[in-house]
Amino acid sequence: MKGERRAALCALLAAALIMTAAGIALGQPYQVFVKAATVCLECVGIG
């Protein structure tokens, strides 16, 4: 039982790392920053 839980946790961690690497490779952090900055500026009334 404990080994199955650990294997599931390792698989989930591996999937998260793969998805994170794929997002970074596709330039997603830049797009998220641009959208966040736009929303922030709109809330302040500048953008």
Backbone torsions as a table, in degrees:
resi	resn	phi	psi	omega
1	MET	NA	-47.0	-178.0
2	LYS	-67.2	-36.9	178.9
3	GLY	-66.7	-35.9	178.0
4	GLU	-66.5	-40.6	179.6
5	ARG	-65.7	-40.7	179.3
6	ARG	-66.2	-39.4	178.4
7	ALA	-64.5	-40.6	178.2
8	ALA	-64.8	-40.6	178.4
9	LEU	-63.8	-42.9	178.5
10	CYS	-64.7	-39.5	178.4
11	ALA	-65.2	-41.4	178.4
12	LEU	-65.1	-41.2	177.9
13	LEU	-64.4	-42.6	178.8
14	ALA	-62.7	-42.0	178.6
15	ALA	-63.5	-40.9	179.4
16	ALA	-64.4	-40.8	179.0
17	LEU	-66.4	-39.6	178.6
18	ILE	-64.9	-44.4	179.8
19	MET	-66.0	-38.3	177.3
20	THR	-63.7	-44.4	178.7
21	ALA	-63.6	-39.9	179.1
22	ALA	-64.7	-41.7	179.1
23	GLY	-64.4	-41.2	178.1
24	ILE	-65.3	-41.3	-179.8
25	ALA	-64.5	-29.7	-178.9
26	LEU	-89.4	0.5	176.8
27	GLY	82.1	22.1	-177.6
28	GLN	-65.7	-36.4	-179.4
29	PRO	-57.9	-38.5	179.2
30	TYR	-64.4	-44.7	-179.0
31	GLN	-64.0	-39.7	178.5
32	VAL	-65.1	-41.7	179.1
33	PHE	-62.7	-43.9	-179.5
34	VAL	-62.1	-44.6	179.4
35	LYS	-64.8	-41.1	179.6
36	ALA	-65.1	-41.4	178.9
37	ALA	-64.3	-40.0	179.0
38	THR	-63.6	-45.9	178.9
39	VAL	-63.0	-41.7	-179.2
40	CYS	-63.4	-44.8	-179.9
41	LEU	-66.3	-34.2	177.3
42	GLU	-67.3	-37.1	179.6
43	CYS	-66.6	-35.8	-179.9
44	VAL	-76.2	-25.7	179.2
45	GLY	100.9	9.5	-179.5
46	ILE	-86.8	-41.1	-173.8
47	GLY	-93.7	NA	NA
